[in-house]
Amino acid sequence: MNGDETIPGELTAIHERLDAGDKRMEGIESQVAENTRLTIENTTLTRDNAATTQEIKDLIVAAKLGFKVLGGLGVAFKWMGIIAAAAGSIYSAYLLFRNGGSKP
């Protein structure tokens, strides 16, 4: 035998190892494809969640602004009530003094 000849048992072992390697590679490729699919699905869900979260945040900001406006209106109405009560009291006092006080 010279160095150029291959022993049939070695050739069979090489083919078996190559076949086993092909099967492992197919499994790895399948896992990579599944991971890619799951990553795409996760990215889509994350983007949808971010959009929904932004909408909720916008609603909270709008509600907060609305409460500030209502608070400002409450203060304004409070002062308007105080001014109206004072004006009514002043007008009543004016009428009382103009008509000469209460009559028995």
Beta strands, then each sheet from edge to edge (+ up, - down):
end
